[in-house]
Amino acid sequence: MRATIRNLRTVQCGLIVAATMLTGCATKHEPVRVAVPIPCRVAIPARPIMPTEGLTPDASLDAFVQAAAAEIERREGYEVELRAALGACQDAPTEAMQAQK
């Protein structure tokens, strides 16, 4: 009689474990999207030679003003290149993630 009760309890435990395992298969699993940082592959623009760097110490005031005005234009162009490279690094992961959706 005791052997029969033990066998019955073993079968009951086995059924409970099997039912629990099958309920795990019945649930719906949703994929989870995780942002993964990727290295930036944009080339850093080369720093241009500035016009004031080539001036001699005895350069006239007019030559210095002309070189300084040209340097402002060159620095602004260089800043645009740097901002474009930085923007490409910041936008690349977001665009790739939006393409997956």
C-alpha positions as MATLAB code, in Angstrom:
seq = 'MRATIRNLRTVQCGLIVAATMLTGCATKHEPVRVAVPIPCRVAIPARPIMPTEGLTPDASLDAFVQAAAAEIERREGYEVELRAALGACQDAPTEAMQAQK';
ca = [
       0.000    0.000    0.000;
       2.808    2.383    0.902;
       4.608    1.604   -2.351;
       1.463    2.483   -4.270;
       1.125    5.844   -2.483;
       4.791    6.628   -3.160;
       4.361    5.768   -6.832;
       1.229    7.912   -6.995;
       3.036   10.891   -5.416;
       5.972   10.429   -7.791;
       3.598   10.428  -10.757;
       1.796   13.515   -9.384;
       5.089   15.392   -8.933;
       6.155   14.387  -12.413;
       2.870   15.664  -13.867;
       3.191   18.958  -12.014;
       6.744   19.441  -13.273;
       5.723   18.548  -16.843;
       2.723   20.913  -16.713;
       4.917   23.721  -15.407;
       7.434   23.173  -18.172;
       4.727   23.134  -20.827;
       3.246   26.420  -19.622;
       6.643   28.032  -20.211;
       6.416   26.943  -23.846;
       2.927   28.398  -24.185;
       3.909   31.945  -23.248;
       4.725   34.432  -26.006;
       8.262   35.845  -25.958;
       8.823   39.300  -27.407;
      12.265   40.216  -28.727;
      14.051   42.893  -26.747;
      16.000   45.498  -28.668;
      19.168   46.634  -26.946;
      21.267   49.511  -28.241;
      24.825   48.346  -28.760;
      27.510   51.005  -29.157;
      29.552   50.703  -32.313;
      32.868   52.379  -33.050;
      32.817   55.428  -35.302;
      34.477   54.733  -38.653;
      34.559   58.329  -39.965;
      37.937   59.759  -40.912;
      38.995   62.803  -38.922;
      39.479   65.753  -41.271;
      43.038   67.041  -41.470;
      43.684   70.370  -39.760;
      44.416   72.984  -42.405;
      47.474   75.200  -42.283;
      46.367   78.572  -40.978;
      47.466   81.715  -42.854;
      48.689   83.473  -39.708;
      51.091   80.595  -38.983;
      53.114   81.451  -42.072;
      53.532   85.135  -41.285;
      56.978   86.414  -40.507;
      57.506   88.442  -37.314;
      58.079   91.600  -39.366;
      54.808   91.293  -41.371;
      52.861   94.493  -41.861;
      49.568   95.187  -40.124;
      47.719   94.944  -43.435;
      49.222   91.495  -44.132;
      48.302   90.340  -40.626;
      44.684   91.576  -40.948;
      44.354   89.913  -44.349;
      45.772   86.631  -43.008;
      43.528   86.796  -39.925;
      40.410   87.304  -42.082;
      41.423   84.360  -44.277;
      42.060   82.259  -41.177;
      38.538   82.925  -39.879;
      37.104   81.600  -43.150;
      39.381   78.564  -43.089;
      38.545   77.771  -39.444;
      34.815   77.988  -40.172;
      35.239   75.546  -43.078;
      37.220   73.200  -40.844;
      34.523   73.444  -38.168;
      31.887   72.425  -40.740;
      33.976   69.351  -41.635;
      34.400   68.432  -37.956;
      30.680   68.847  -37.255;
      29.835   66.661  -40.265;
      32.169   63.916  -39.015;
      30.736   64.157  -35.506;
      27.185   64.089  -36.861;
      27.940   60.980  -38.920;
      29.179   59.214  -35.780;
      26.145   60.217  -33.747;
      23.532   59.442  -36.420;
      24.884   56.070  -37.598;
      23.563   53.865  -34.741;
      20.170   55.579  -34.705;
      19.666   55.154  -38.442;
      20.636   51.486  -38.245;
      18.212   50.862  -35.397;
      15.373   52.670  -37.216;
      16.000   50.568  -40.321;
      15.466   47.393  -38.253;
      12.009   48.499  -37.052;
];
